[in-house]
Amino acid sequence: MTENILATDRSNPLFIYSPEHLLEQAQTAEEHLGYKILTFYIDADGSLAKAPTATTATFYLSPSGGTLRDSNLNIVLYSAKYDLYKGLGKTS
């Protein structure tokens, strides 16, 4: 897992995992190979942290499908609400 020790941005609230923060980061996130690149605080075992920690990690969101993956592309979580394209292309 790609981990970053935060030097200047230790209190960025968007790095605390929540569905709202994930979606907010995804709106302006850099893209690479179809994934949105997101950053979240992680705890000692590498899981998404619900509070600021000294360590962040890079995660990849598949905007078509709503799957969040870690830097090894292992699935961390899935939710249809993270599918940024849901409803597009559907006919009424």
TORPA-4810 file (N, C-alpha, C, O; in nm, 3 decimals):
<nodes>
NODE_1_0.084_-0.118_0.000_0.000_0.000_0.000_0.088_0.123_0.000_0.186_0.131_0.074_M
NODE_2_0.054_0.220_-0.084_0.129_0.344_-0.086_0.087_0.426_0.035_-0.030_0.462_0.048_T
NODE_3_0.182_0.455_0.122_0.152_0.533_0.241_0.231_0.662_0.237_0.344_0.666_0.189_E
NODE_4_0.172_0.765_0.287_0.235_0.896_0.290_0.230_0.949_0.432_0.124_0.950_0.495_N
NODE_5_0.342_0.991_0.483_0.343_1.060_0.612_0.316_1.206_0.582_0.388_1.270_0.505_I
NODE_6_0.213_1.259_0.641_0.173_1.397_0.613_0.270_1.494_0.678_0.300_1.483_0.797_L
NODE_7_0.317_1.586_0.600_0.411_1.685_0.653_0.339_1.815_0.687_0.358_1.869_0.796_A
NODE_8_0.256_1.864_0.597_0.196_1.996_0.618_0.045_1.992_0.628_-0.016_2.092_0.667_T
NODE_9_-0.017_1.883_0.594_-0.162_1.879_0.584_-0.223_1.778_0.681_-0.309_1.699_0.642_D
NODE_10_-0.178_1.779_0.806_-0.220_1.680_0.903_-0.367_1.690_0.941_-0.422_1.594_0.996_R
NODE_11_-0.431_1.800_0.915_-0.568_1.815_0.960_-0.668_1.832_0.846_-0.771_1.897_0.864_S
NODE_12_-0.639_1.776_0.731_-0.733_1.787_0.620_-0.854_1.700_0.647_-0.844_1.577_0.645_N
NODE_13_-0.970_1.760_0.673_-1.087_1.681_0.707_-1.134_1.590_0.594_-1.200_1.490_0.619_P
NODE_14_-1.101_1.623_0.469_-1.142_1.538_0.358_-1.069_1.403_0.357_-1.112_1.310_0.289_L
NODE_15_-0.960_1.392_0.433_-0.887_1.266_0.439_-0.946_1.169_0.541_-0.907_1.053_0.546_F
NODE_16_-1.042_1.217_0.621_-1.113_1.129_0.715_-1.220_1.058_0.633_-1.303_1.123_0.568_I
NODE_17_-1.220_0.925_0.635_-1.317_0.853_0.553_-1.460_0.874_0.600_-1.492_0.857_0.718_Y
NODE_18_-1.543_0.912_0.506_-1.688_0.913_0.521_-1.742_0.911_0.378_-1.672_0.952_0.286_S
NODE_19_-1.865_0.865_0.359_-1.921_0.867_0.223_-1.920_1.008_0.163_-1.894_1.024_0.043_P
NODE_20_-1.948_1.108_0.245_-1.951_1.246_0.195_-1.811_1.292_0.151_-1.798_1.356_0.047_E
NODE_21_-1.709_1.259_0.229_-1.572_1.300_0.194_-1.523_1.226_0.070_-1.452_1.284_-0.013_H
NODE_22_-1.561_1.099_0.055_-1.524_1.025_-0.065_-1.583_1.093_-0.188_-1.512_1.116_-0.286_L
NODE_23_-1.711_1.124_-0.184_-1.775_1.187_-0.299_-1.721_1.326_-0.326_-1.707_1.366_-0.442_L
NODE_24_-1.689_1.400_-0.220_-1.633_1.534_-0.238_-1.495_1.528_-0.303_-1.466_1.604_-0.394_E
NODE_25_-1.410_1.437_-0.256_-1.278_1.421_-0.318_-1.292_1.379_-0.465_-1.218_1.427_-0.551_Q
NODE_26_-1.387_1.290_-0.493_-1.404_1.237_-0.628_-1.440_1.346_-0.729_-1.408_1.333_-0.847_A
NODE_27_-1.505_1.453_-0.683_-1.545_1.560_-0.774_-1.426_1.629_-0.839_-1.435_1.673_-0.954_Q
NODE_28_-1.314_1.639_-0.768_-1.198_1.712_-0.821_-1.073_1.625_-0.831_-0.964_1.675_-0.859_T
NODE_29_-1.088_1.494_-0.807_-0.972_1.404_-0.802_-0.907_1.388_-0.940_-0.974_1.391_-1.043_A
NODE_30_-0.776_1.370_-0.936_-0.701_1.336_-1.056_-0.745_1.196_-1.099_-0.780_1.112_-1.016_E
NODE_31_-0.742_1.173_-1.231_-0.777_1.040_-1.282_-0.655_0.973_-1.342_-0.568_1.038_-1.400_E
NODE_32_-0.652_0.841_-1.327_-0.545_0.761_-1.388_-0.605_0.625_-1.426_-0.657_0.553_-1.341_H
NODE_33_-0.595_0.592_-1.554_-0.646_0.464_-1.605_-0.792_0.440_-1.567_-0.831_0.326_-1.538_L
NODE_34_-0.871_0.546_-1.567_-1.013_0.534_-1.538_-1.051_0.539_-1.392_-1.169_0.536_-1.359_G
NODE_35_-0.952_0.546_-1.303_-0.979_0.553_-1.160_-0.960_0.696_-1.110_-0.872_0.768_-1.157_Y
NODE_36_-1.042_0.735_-1.015_-1.023_0.860_-0.943_-0.925_0.831_-0.830_-0.944_0.734_-0.757_K
NODE_37_-0.822_0.913_-0.814_-0.721_0.892_-0.712_-0.758_0.972_-0.587_-0.767_1.095_-0.592_I
NODE_38_-0.780_0.901_-0.477_-0.823_0.962_-0.352_-0.721_0.935_-0.243_-0.640_0.843_-0.255_L
NODE_39_-0.724_1.015_-0.139_-0.634_0.998_-0.025_-0.715_0.996_0.102_-0.803_1.081_0.123_T
NODE_40_-0.686_0.898_0.188_-0.754_0.889_0.317_-0.654_0.854_0.426_-0.552_0.791_0.400_F
NODE_41_-0.686_0.897_0.549_-0.609_0.853_0.664_-0.630_0.704_0.681_-0.738_0.651_0.656_Y
NODE_42_-0.524_0.635_0.726_-0.537_0.493_0.758_-0.490_0.470_0.901_-0.409_0.546_0.954_I
NODE_43_-0.543_0.365_0.961_-0.500_0.331_1.097_-0.382_0.234_1.090_-0.331_0.205_0.982_D
NODE_44_-0.339_0.184_1.205_-0.217_0.102_1.213_-0.225_-0.025_1.129_-0.122_-0.073_1.082_A
NODE_45_-0.344_-0.080_1.110_-0.355_-0.202_1.029_-0.385_-0.174_0.882_-0.410_-0.266_0.805_D
NODE_46_-0.382_-0.046_0.843_-0.401_-0.009_0.703_-0.545_0.011_0.661_-0.574_0.031_0.543_G
NODE_47_-0.637_0.004_0.757_-0.778_0.025_0.727_-0.811_0.174_0.723_-0.739_0.256_0.781_S
NODE_48_-0.918_0.208_0.654_-0.964_0.346_0.652_-0.990_0.394_0.794_-1.058_0.326_0.872_L
NODE_49_-0.937_0.510_0.827_-0.953_0.564_0.963_-1.070_0.660_0.967_-1.098_0.731_0.870_A
NODE_50_-1.138_0.662_1.079_-1.252_0.753_1.099_-1.213_0.877_1.175_-1.298_0.956_1.215_K
NODE_51_-1.081_0.895_1.195_-1.026_1.013_1.262_-0.888_1.038_1.202_-0.828_0.947_1.145_A
NODE_52_-0.837_1.161_1.213_-0.703_1.189_1.158_-0.596_1.102_1.223_-0.600_1.076_1.343_P
NODE_53_-0.502_1.056_1.142_-0.385_0.982_1.189_-0.263_1.045_1.123_-0.276_1.138_1.044_T
NODE_54_-0.146_0.995_1.155_-0.023_1.049_1.096_0.005_0.991_0.958_0.099_1.034_0.891_A
NODE_55_-0.075_0.895_0.914_-0.048_0.826_0.789_-0.167_0.832_0.696_-0.282_0.814_0.738_T
NODE_56_-0.141_0.859_0.568_-0.244_0.851_0.466_-0.204_0.745_0.365_-0.089_0.702_0.360_T
NODE_57_-0.301_0.704_0.285_-0.275_0.609_0.178_-0.355_0.652_0.056_-0.454_0.723_0.067_A
NODE_58_-0.310_0.607_-0.058_-0.376_0.634_-0.184_-0.477_0.524_-0.212_-0.447_0.405_-0.195_T
NODE_59_-0.596_0.564_-0.254_-0.702_0.472_-0.290_-0.752_0.509_-0.429_-0.736_0.621_-0.476_F
NODE_60_-0.814_0.411_-0.494_-0.863_0.429_-0.631_-1.011_0.399_-0.636_-1.056_0.291_-0.596_Y
NODE_61_-1.088_0.496_-0.685_-1.232_0.481_-0.699_-1.265_0.457_-0.845_-1.228_0.536_-0.931_L
NODE_62_-1.336_0.348_-0.871_-1.389_0.324_-1.005_-1.521_0.399_-1.011_-1.619_0.356_-0.951_S
NODE_63_-1.525_0.511_-1.085_-1.645_0.593_-1.085_-1.763_0.524_-1.154_-1.878_0.565_-1.135_P
NODE_64_-1.736_0.423_-1.231_-1.841_0.344_-1.293_-1.847_0.211_-1.219_-1.775_0.117_-1.252_S
NODE_65_-1.931_0.205_-1.121_-1.943_0.082_-1.043_-1.936_0.106_-0.894_-1.991_0.027_-0.817_G
NODE_66_-1.870_0.212_-0.850_-1.868_0.245_-0.708_-1.778_0.159_-0.623_-1.810_0.131_-0.507_G
NODE_67_-1.665_0.115_-0.678_-1.573_0.031_-0.604_-1.450_0.111_-0.563_-1.386_0.174_-0.647_T
NODE_68_-1.417_0.108_-0.433_-1.296_0.172_-0.381_-1.191_0.064_-0.360_-1.217_-0.038_-0.296_L
NODE_69_-1.071_0.087_-0.416_-0.963_-0.011_-0.409_-0.842_0.053_-0.343_-0.822_0.174_-0.350_R
NODE_70_-0.759_-0.032_-0.279_-0.635_0.017_-0.221_-0.527_0.023_-0.328_-0.556_-0.002_-0.445_D
NODE_71_-0.405_0.056_-0.291_-0.298_0.074_-0.389_-0.257_-0.056_-0.458_-0.191_-0.053_-0.562_S
NODE_72_-0.297_-0.171_-0.401_-0.273_-0.300_-0.466_-0.394_-0.344_-0.548_-0.398_-0.456_-0.600_N
NODE_73_-0.493_-0.255_-0.560_-0.618_-0.277_-0.631_-0.708_-0.382_-0.567_-0.796_-0.438_-0.633_L
NODE_74_-0.685_-0.409_-0.438_-0.777_-0.494_-0.363_-0.902_-0.414_-0.332_-0.893_-0.294_-0.303_N
NODE_75_-1.017_-0.477_-0.337_-1.141_-0.407_-0.307_-1.147_-0.376_-0.158_-1.136_-0.465_-0.074_I
NODE_76_-1.164_-0.247_-0.127_-1.177_-0.202_0.011_-1.325_-0.193_0.047_-1.366_-0.237_0.155_V
NODE_77_-1.404_-0.138_-0.042_-1.547_-0.131_-0.022_-1.617_-0.106_-0.153_-1.558_-0.060_-0.251_L
NODE_78_-1.746_-0.138_-0.152_-1.830_-0.114_-0.268_-1.961_-0.055_-0.220_-2.016_-0.098_-0.118_Y
NODE_79_-2.010_0.043_-0.293_-2.142_0.097_-0.268_-2.195_0.158_-0.397_-2.124_0.233_-0.465_S
NODE_80_-2.317_0.127_-0.430_-2.378_0.184_-0.550_-2.384_0.336_-0.542_-2.388_0.403_-0.645_A
NODE_81_-2.386_0.392_-0.420_-2.392_0.538_-0.409_-2.262_0.604_-0.454_-2.260_0.725_-0.478_K
NODE_82_-2.153_0.526_-0.468_-2.027_0.580_-0.517_-2.015_0.570_-0.669_-1.915_0.614_-0.726_Y
NODE_83_-2.115_0.513_-0.733_-2.116_0.505_-0.879_-2.154_0.643_-0.931_-2.270_0.684_-0.925_D
NODE_84_-2.052_0.714_-0.982_-2.074_0.853_-1.024_-2.155_0.864_-1.152_-2.199_0.974_-1.188_L
NODE_85_-2.176_0.752_-1.222_-2.248_0.755_-1.349_-2.385_0.690_-1.340_-2.454_0.678_-1.442_Y
NODE_86_-2.427_0.649_-1.221_-2.555_0.581_-1.211_-2.668_0.670_-1.264_-2.672_0.791_-1.240_K
NODE_87_-2.756_0.608_-1.333_-2.868_0.682_-1.390_-2.839_0.740_-1.526_-2.931_0.775_-1.599_G
NODE_88_-2.710_0.752_-1.563_-2.678_0.805_-1.695_-2.699_0.694_-1.798_-2.660_0.579_-1.776_L
NODE_89_-2.760_0.729_-1.908_-2.782_0.632_-2.013_-2.908_0.551_-1.997_-2.944_0.475_-2.087_G
NODE_90_-2.976_0.565_-1.884_-3.100_0.493_-1.866_-3.213_0.569_-1.935_-3.217_0.692_-1.935_K
NODE_91_-3.304_0.494_-1.992_-3.419_0.557_-2.055_-3.536_0.553_-1.959_-3.549_0.461_-1.879_T
NODE_92_-3.620_0.652_-1.969_-3.736_0.660_-1.879_-3.848_0.572_-1.928_-3.953_0.565_-1.865_S
</nodes>
